[in-house]
Amino acid sequence: MHTFTARLFDIDGDQAVRLPPECRFEGVNEVHIRRDERTGDVILSTRSAVDWHAFMALCDRLGSLPDDFPGNRAQAEQLRDPFKRWVD
């Protein structure tokens, strides 16, 4: 992985970053910004192509989610002692 240096500047009270050509985002006009809680690093990434709000709205209009949709799985609860093999 290559490391690049970018210049920071202020625009109307907001901080902006000028990306070098090797790091430009092509074909998008928005990016996700998140901060790593452990390191404090700021990470830019492209927005997901999946629009989950539109997907859920479509499911509402269709009346229900597919039976195999992960949120609708019926799973039996299994009661197990996780330490059993060390105690016996």
N, CA, C and O atoms as CSV, one atom per row, in Angstrom:
chain,resi,resn,atom,element,x,y,z
A,1,MET,N,N,0.850,-1.166,0.000
A,1,MET,CA,C,0.000,0.000,0.000
A,1,MET,C,C,0.899,1.232,0.000
A,1,MET,O,O,1.847,1.331,0.778
A,2,HIS,N,N,0.580,2.166,-0.887
A,2,HIS,CA,C,1.329,3.413,-0.974
A,2,HIS,C,C,0.777,4.437,-0.002
A,2,HIS,O,O,-0.417,4.436,0.295
A,3,THR,N,N,1.626,5.295,0.486
A,3,THR,CA,C,1.214,6.391,1.340
A,3,THR,C,C,1.424,7.691,0.574
A,3,THR,O,O,2.478,7.898,-0.027
A,4,PHE,N,N,0.430,8.560,0.596
A,4,PHE,CA,C,0.494,9.843,-0.080
A,4,PHE,C,C,0.284,10.948,0.942
A,4,PHE,O,O,-0.245,10.709,2.028
A,5,THR,N,N,0.696,12.144,0.595
A,5,THR,CA,C,0.484,13.308,1.433
A,5,THR,C,C,-0.498,14.233,0.726
A,5,THR,O,O,-0.400,14.455,-0.481
A,6,ALA,N,N,-1.442,14.768,1.489
A,6,ALA,CA,C,-2.432,15.677,0.919
A,6,ALA,C,C,-2.422,16.981,1.710
A,6,ALA,O,O,-2.076,17.008,2.891
A,7,ARG,N,N,-2.803,18.045,1.040
A,7,ARG,CA,C,-2.836,19.363,1.660
A,7,ARG,C,C,-4.222,19.639,2.236
A,7,ARG,O,O,-5.232,19.348,1.596
A,8,LEU,N,N,-4.270,20.197,3.437
A,8,LEU,CA,C,-5.520,20.591,4.086
A,8,LEU,C,C,-5.707,22.096,3.939
A,8,LEU,O,O,-4.741,22.858,3.931
A,9,PHE,N,N,-6.973,22.511,3.822
A,9,PHE,CA,C,-7.272,23.942,3.772
A,9,PHE,C,C,-8.682,24.167,4.290
A,9,PHE,O,O,-9.474,23.229,4.380
A,10,ASP,N,N,-8.994,25.416,4.630
A,10,ASP,CA,C,-10.303,25.786,5.181
A,10,ASP,C,C,-11.164,26.441,4.116
A,10,ASP,O,O,-10.688,27.268,3.339
A,11,ILE,N,N,-12.451,26.060,4.088
A,11,ILE,CA,C,-13.441,26.688,3.205
A,11,ILE,C,C,-14.655,27.006,4.061
A,11,ILE,O,O,-15.343,26.093,4.517
A,12,ASP,N,N,-14.927,28.272,4.285
A,12,ASP,CA,C,-16.098,28.709,5.050
A,12,ASP,C,C,-16.259,27.966,6.374
A,12,ASP,O,O,-17.367,27.564,6.731
A,13,GLY,N,N,-15.170,27.785,7.093
A,13,GLY,CA,C,-15.231,27.142,8.404
A,13,GLY,C,C,-15.135,25.620,8.366
A,13,GLY,O,O,-15.010,24.990,9.416
A,14,ASP,N,N,-15.190,25.014,7.177
A,14,ASP,CA,C,-15.021,23.565,7.039
A,14,ASP,C,C,-13.584,23.269,6.637
A,14,ASP,O,O,-12.936,24.077,5.972
A,15,GLN,N,N,-13.097,22.117,7.043
A,15,GLN,CA,C,-11.773,21.693,6.627
A,15,GLN,C,C,-11.912,20.821,5.393
A,15,GLN,O,O,-12.781,19.950,5.345
A,16,ALA,N,N,-11.073,21.040,4.402
A,16,ALA,CA,C,-11.109,20.258,3.167
A,16,ALA,C,C,-9.729,19.660,2.922
A,16,ALA,O,O,-8.722,20.143,3.439
A,17,VAL,N,N,-9.706,18.615,2.133
A,17,VAL,CA,C,-8.446,17.966,1.779
A,17,VAL,C,C,-8.342,17.915,0.263
A,17,VAL,O,O,-9.305,17.571,-0.423
A,18,ARG,N,N,-7.177,18.256,-0.254
A,18,ARG,CA,C,-6.932,18.202,-1.693
A,18,ARG,C,C,-6.236,16.870,-1.973
A,18,ARG,O,O,-5.072,16.679,-1.620
A,19,LEU,N,N,-6.966,15.955,-2.612
A,19,LEU,CA,C,-6.427,14.625,-2.865
A,19,LEU,C,C,-5.467,14.647,-4.053
A,19,LEU,O,O,-5.736,15.316,-5.051
A,20,PRO,N,N,-4.352,13.924,-3.957
A,20,PRO,CA,C,-3.468,13.808,-5.115
A,20,PRO,C,C,-4.161,12.982,-6.205
A,20,PRO,O,O,-5.073,12.214,-5.902
A,21,PRO,N,N,-3.743,13.127,-7.468
A,21,PRO,CA,C,-4.400,12.413,-8.571
A,21,PRO,C,C,-4.506,10.907,-8.345
A,21,PRO,O,O,-5.487,10.299,-8.772
A,22,GLU,N,N,-3.536,10.296,-7.695
A,22,GLU,CA,C,-3.549,8.847,-7.469
A,22,GLU,C,C,-4.646,8.407,-6.502
A,22,GLU,O,O,-4.981,7.224,-6.440
A,23,CYS,N,N,-5.205,9.351,-5.749
A,23,CYS,CA,C,-6.191,9.015,-4.718
A,23,CYS,C,C,-7.578,9.565,-5.011
A,23,CYS,O,O,-8.452,9.499,-4.146
A,24,ARG,N,N,-7.802,10.093,-6.176
A,24,ARG,CA,C,-9.092,10.704,-6.495
A,24,ARG,C,C,-10.197,9.663,-6.589
A,24,ARG,O,O,-9.964,8.522,-6.987
A,25,PHE,N,N,-11.397,10.071,-6.218
A,25,PHE,CA,C,-12.592,9.244,-6.344
A,25,PHE,C,C,-13.200,9.558,-7.705
A,25,PHE,O,O,-13.540,10.709,-7.978
A,26,GLU,N,N,-13.338,8.558,-8.552
A,26,GLU,CA,C,-13.862,8.753,-9.901
A,26,GLU,C,C,-15.337,8.386,-9.961
A,26,GLU,O,O,-15.745,7.356,-9.423
A,27,GLY,N,N,-16.135,9.218,-10.609
A,27,GLY,CA,C,-17.528,8.896,-10.867
A,27,GLY,C,C,-18.469,9.028,-9.681
A,27,GLY,O,O,-19.612,8.577,-9.755
A,28,VAL,N,N,-18.018,9.636,-8.587
A,28,VAL,CA,C,-18.885,9.833,-7.427
A,28,VAL,C,C,-18.798,11.287,-6.989
A,28,VAL,O,O,-17.801,11.960,-7.247
A,29,ASN,N,N,-19.842,11.768,-6.327
A,29,ASN,CA,C,-19.784,13.135,-5.804
A,29,ASN,C,C,-19.929,13.179,-4.283
A,29,ASN,O,O,-19.980,14.261,-3.698
A,30,GLU,N,N,-19.997,12.011,-3.637
A,30,GLU,CA,C,-20.037,11.928,-2.175
A,30,GLU,C,C,-19.203,10.739,-1.729
A,30,GLU,O,O,-19.087,9.740,-2.439
A,31,VAL,N,N,-18.624,10.863,-0.542
A,31,VAL,CA,C,-17.880,9.755,0.063
A,31,VAL,C,C,-18.318,9.605,1.511
A,31,VAL,O,O,-18.838,10.544,2.113
A,32,HIS,N,N,-18.105,8.417,2.065
A,32,HIS,CA,C,-18.349,8.175,3.492
A,32,HIS,C,C,-17.104,8.616,4.257
A,32,HIS,O,O,-15.980,8.437,3.788
A,33,ILE,N,N,-17.314,9.189,5.429
A,33,ILE,CA,C,-16.216,9.593,6.302
A,33,ILE,C,C,-16.442,8.916,7.649
A,33,ILE,O,O,-17.523,9.020,8.228
A,34,ARG,N,N,-15.430,8.228,8.139
A,34,ARG,CA,C,-15.546,7.637,9.460
A,34,ARG,C,C,-14.214,7.790,10.187
A,34,ARG,O,O,-13.163,7.926,9.561
A,35,ARG,N,N,-14.272,7.765,11.500
A,35,ARG,CA,C,-13.061,7.890,12.311
A,35,ARG,C,C,-12.837,6.585,13.056
A,35,ARG,O,O,-13.741,6.081,13.723
A,36,ASP,N,N,-11.646,6.046,12.943
A,36,ASP,CA,C,-11.277,4.833,13.662
A,36,ASP,C,C,-11.194,5.180,15.141
A,36,ASP,O,O,-10.393,6.027,15.536
A,37,GLU,N,N,-12.020,4.528,15.968
A,37,GLU,CA,C,-12.087,4.853,17.398
A,37,GLU,C,C,-10.775,4.570,18.116
A,37,GLU,O,O,-10.430,5.253,19.081
A,38,ARG,N,N,-10.050,3.570,17.648
A,38,ARG,CA,C,-8.807,3.186,18.317
A,38,ARG,C,C,-7.671,4.145,17.984
A,38,ARG,O,O,-6.957,4.597,18.880
A,39,THR,N,N,-7.499,4.459,16.702
A,39,THR,CA,C,-6.356,5.274,16.275
A,39,THR,C,C,-6.692,6.747,16.074
A,39,THR,O,O,-5.803,7.598,16.095
A,40,GLY,N,N,-7.975,7.049,15.879
A,40,GLY,CA,C,-8.365,8.420,15.581
A,40,GLY,C,C,-8.214,8.784,14.113
A,40,GLY,O,O,-8.523,9.910,13.724
A,41,ASP,N,N,-7.738,7.841,13.283
A,41,ASP,CA,C,-7.565,8.097,11.853
A,41,ASP,C,C,-8.903,8.364,11.183
A,41,ASP,O,O,-9.914,7.753,11.529
A,42,VAL,N,N,-8.904,9.277,10.226
A,42,VAL,CA,C,-10.082,9.570,9.429
A,42,VAL,C,C,-9.969,8.775,8.134
A,42,VAL,O,O,-8.928,8.795,7.477
A,43,ILE,N,N,-11.051,8.070,7.767
A,43,ILE,CA,C,-11.037,7.184,6.607
A,43,ILE,C,C,-12.111,7.624,5.634
A,43,ILE,O,O,-13.273,7.768,6.014
A,44,LEU,N,N,-11.736,7.839,4.381
A,44,LEU,CA,C,-12.671,8.177,3.314
A,44,LEU,C,C,-12.901,6.934,2.476
A,44,LEU,O,O,-11.955,6.210,2.168
A,45,SER,N,N,-14.157,6.676,2.103
A,45,SER,CA,C,-14.453,5.548,1.226
A,45,SER,C,C,-15.649,5.893,0.353
A,45,SER,O,O,-16.437,6.778,0.686
A,46,THR,N,N,-15.778,5.192,-0.761
A,46,THR,CA,C,-16.902,5.459,-1.649
A,46,THR,C,C,-18.192,5.021,-0.990
A,46,THR,O,O,-18.216,4.098,-0.176
A,47,ARG,N,N,-19.256,5.698,-1.355
A,47,ARG,CA,C,-20.572,5.333,-0.837
A,47,ARG,C,C,-20.962,3.978,-1.412
A,47,ARG,O,O,-20.608,3.641,-2.542
A,48,SER,N,N,-21.678,3.226,-0.633
A,48,SER,CA,C,-22.165,1.930,-1.087
A,48,SER,C,C,-23.165,2.116,-2.220
A,48,SER,O,O,-23.968,3.049,-2.200
A,49,ALA,N,N,-23.114,1.228,-3.204
A,49,ALA,CA,C,-24.060,1.292,-4.314
A,49,ALA,C,C,-25.444,0.816,-3.880
A,49,ALA,O,O,-26.428,1.051,-4.581
A,50,VAL,N,N,-25.524,0.151,-2.735
A,50,VAL,CA,C,-26.795,-0.374,-2.249
A,50,VAL,C,C,-27.520,0.713,-1.467
A,50,VAL,O,O,-26.966,1.275,-0.522
A,51,ASP,N,N,-28.734,1.005,-1.851
A,51,ASP,CA,C,-29.563,1.968,-1.133
A,51,ASP,C,C,-30.533,1.179,-0.267
A,51,ASP,O,O,-31.607,0.789,-0.725
A,52,TRP,N,N,-30.151,0.943,0.998
A,52,TRP,CA,C,-30.950,0.090,1.880
A,52,TRP,C,C,-32.300,0.698,2.195
A,52,TRP,O,O,-33.272,-0.034,2.381
A,53,HIS,N,N,-32.389,2.011,2.260
A,53,HIS,CA,C,-33.684,2.644,2.526
A,53,HIS,C,C,-34.653,2.361,1.377
A,53,HIS,O,O,-35.827,2.064,1.602
A,54,ALA,N,N,-34.145,2.458,0.134
A,54,ALA,CA,C,-34.996,2.165,-1.027
A,54,ALA,C,C,-35.384,0.688,-1.035
A,54,ALA,O,O,-36.514,0.348,-1.384
A,55,PHE,N,N,-34.457,-0.188,-0.654
A,55,PHE,CA,C,-34.744,-1.624,-0.619
A,55,PHE,C,C,-35.853,-1.928,0.388
A,55,PHE,O,O,-36.786,-2.669,0.081
A,56,MET,N,N,-35.750,-1.356,1.594
A,56,MET,CA,C,-36.758,-1.618,2.616
A,56,MET,C,C,-38.107,-1.005,2.228
A,56,MET,O,O,-39.153,-1.585,2.517
A,57,ALA,N,N,-38.089,0.167,1.573
A,57,ALA,CA,C,-39.338,0.778,1.102
A,57,ALA,C,C,-39.990,-0.116,0.050
A,57,ALA,O,O,-41.210,-0.278,0.047
A,58,LEU,N,N,-39.191,-0.693,-0.838
A,58,LEU,CA,C,-39.716,-1.613,-1.841
A,58,LEU,C,C,-40.328,-2.839,-1.174
A,58,LEU,O,O,-41.399,-3.295,-1.575
A,59,CYS,N,N,-39.655,-3.372,-0.160
A,59,CYS,CA,C,-40.197,-4.531,0.563
A,59,CYS,C,C,-41.536,-4.187,1.212
A,59,CYS,O,O,-42.462,-4.998,1.212
A,60,ASP,N,N,-41.629,-2.971,1.769
A,60,ASP,CA,C,-42.907,-2.542,2.368
A,60,ASP,C,C,-44.000,-2.475,1.312
A,60,ASP,O,O,-45.129,-2.894,1.565
A,61,ARG,N,N,-43.679,-1.952,0.131
A,61,ARG,CA,C,-44.677,-1.855,-0.943
A,61,ARG,C,C,-45.092,-3.230,-1.444
A,61,ARG,O,O,-46.246,-3.425,-1.828
A,62,LEU,N,N,-44.164,-4.188,-1.446
A,62,LEU,CA,C,-44.487,-5.544,-1.905
A,62,LEU,C,C,-45.268,-6.322,-0.849
A,62,LEU,O,O,-45.901,-7.328,-1.169
A,63,GLY,N,N,-45.231,-5.877,0.386
A,63,GLY,CA,C,-46.027,-6.506,1.427
A,63,GLY,C,C,-45.254,-7.356,2.406
A,63,GLY,O,O,-45.685,-7.498,3.551
A,64,SER,N,N,-44.137,-7.927,2.011
A,64,SER,CA,C,-43.364,-8.731,2.952
A,64,SER,C,C,-41.972,-8.973,2.393
A,64,SER,O,O,-41.700,-8.777,1.208
A,65,LEU,N,N,-41.109,-9.406,3.291
A,65,LEU,CA,C,-39.759,-9.783,2.891
A,65,LEU,C,C,-39.765,-11.236,2.430
A,65,LEU,O,O,-40.636,-12.002,2.843
A,66,PRO,N,N,-38.822,-11.633,1.592
A,66,PRO,CA,C,-38.735,-13.036,1.190
A,66,PRO,C,C,-38.537,-13.935,2.411
A,66,PRO,O,O,-37.951,-13.514,3.408
A,67,ASP,N,N,-39.027,-15.165,2.329
A,67,ASP,CA,C,-38.919,-16.091,3.459
A,67,ASP,C,C,-37.484,-16.357,3.869
A,67,ASP,O,O,-37.208,-16.607,5.042
A,68,ASP,N,N,-36.562,-16.305,2.908
A,68,ASP,CA,C,-35.170,-16.610,3.229
A,68,ASP,C,C,-34.362,-15.355,3.588
A,68,ASP,O,O,-33.138,-15.426,3.705
A,69,PHE,N,N,-35.040,-14.197,3.764
A,69,PHE,CA,C,-34.342,-12.981,4.157
A,69,PHE,C,C,-33.786,-13.185,5.565
A,69,PHE,O,O,-34.511,-13.673,6.433
A,70,PRO,N,N,-32.509,-12.824,5.826
A,70,PRO,CA,C,-31.880,-13.136,7.109
A,70,PRO,C,C,-32.659,-12.667,8.342
A,70,PRO,O,O,-32.595,-13.325,9.381
A,71,GLY,N,N,-33.383,-11.565,8.261
A,71,GLY,CA,C,-34.117,-11.082,9.425
A,71,GLY,C,C,-35.304,-11.944,9.794
A,71,GLY,O,O,-35.811,-11.835,10.910
A,72,ASN,N,N,-35.773,-12.808,8.885
A,72,ASN,CA,C,-36.964,-13.614,9.136
A,72,ASN,C,C,-36.649,-15.075,9.450
A,72,ASN,O,O,-37.553,-15.911,9.425
A,73,ARG,N,N,-35.421,-15.394,9.736
A,73,ARG,CA,C,-35.080,-16.791,10.007
A,73,ARG,C,C,-35.610,-17.225,11.365
A,73,ARG,O,O,-35.514,-16.492,12.349
A,74,ALA,N,N,-36.161,-18.412,11.403
A,74,ALA,CA,C,-36.603,-18.986,12.679
A,74,ALA,C,C,-35.502,-19.931,13.147
A,74,ALA,O,O,-35.209,-20.927,12.485
A,75,GLN,N,N,-34.896,-19.618,14.285
A,75,GLN,CA,C,-33.834,-20.457,14.818
A,75,GLN,C,C,-34.195,-20.848,16.233
A,75,GLN,O,O,-34.619,-20.021,17.041
A,76,ALA,N,N,-34.018,-22.126,16.516
A,76,ALA,CA,C,-34.276,-22.607,17.868
A,76,ALA,C,C,-33.104,-22.216,18.767
A,76,ALA,O,O,-31.949,-22.198,18.342
A,77,GLU,N,N,-33.428,-21.909,19.997
A,77,GLU,CA,C,-32.391,-21.564,20.959
A,77,GLU,C,C,-31.713,-22.845,21.423
A,77,GLU,O,O,-32.378,-23.840,21.710
A,78,GLN,N,N,-30.387,-22.816,21.495
A,78,GLN,CA,C,-29.641,-23.979,21.958
A,78,GLN,C,C,-29.037,-23.640,23.314
A,78,GLN,O,O,-28.266,-22.689,23.446
A,79,LEU,N,N,-29.394,-24.425,24.308
A,79,LEU,CA,C,-28.847,-24.218,25.638
A,79,LEU,C,C,-27.667,-25.152,25.816
A,79,LEU,O,O,-27.830,-26.368,25.918
A,80,ARG,N,N,-26.485,-24.576,25.853
A,80,ARG,CA,C,-25.267,-25.364,26.010
A,80,ARG,C,C,-24.372,-24.702,27.039
A,80,ARG,O,O,-24.378,-23.482,27.204
A,81,ASP,N,N,-23.605,-25.530,27.727
A,81,ASP,CA,C,-22.631,-25.012,28.668
A,81,ASP,C,C,-21.293,-24.875,27.909
A,81,ASP,O,O,-20.701,-25.890,27.542
A,82,PRO,N,N,-20.818,-23.676,27.671
A,82,PRO,CA,C,-19.605,-23.496,26.893
A,82,PRO,C,C,-18.344,-24.034,27.591
A,82,PRO,O,O,-17.310,-24.209,26.947
A,83,PHE,N,N,-18.428,-24.296,28.901
A,83,PHE,CA,C,-17.270,-24.775,29.626
A,83,PHE,C,C,-17.307,-26.268,29.931
A,83,PHE,O,O,-16.424,-26.784,30.615
A,84,LYS,N,N,-18.325,-26.962,29.427
A,84,LYS,CA,C,-18.550,-28.353,29.760
A,84,LYS,C,C,-17.339,-29.237,29.471
A,84,LYS,O,O,-16.978,-30.068,30.304
A,85,ARG,N,N,-16.715,-29.078,28.327
A,85,ARG,CA,C,-15.595,-29.983,27.985
A,85,ARG,C,C,-14.386,-29.763,28.866
A,85,ARG,O,O,-13.543,-30.656,28.949
A,86,TRP,N,N,-14.251,-28.628,29.529
A,86,TRP,CA,C,-13.116,-28.410,30.418
A,86,TRP,C,C,-13.403,-28.855,31.841
A,86,TRP,O,O,-12.479,-29.097,32.617
A,87,VAL,N,N,-14.683,-28.965,32.186
A,87,VAL,CA,C,-15.050,-29.321,33.546
A,87,VAL,C,C,-15.083,-30.831,33.731
A,87,VAL,O,O,-14.692,-31.326,34.788
A,88,ASP,N,N,-15.541,-31.573,32.729
A,88,ASP,CA,C,-15.679,-33.035,32.863
A,88,ASP,C,C,-14.352,-33.746,32.950
A,88,ASP,O,O,-14.314,-34.971,33.065
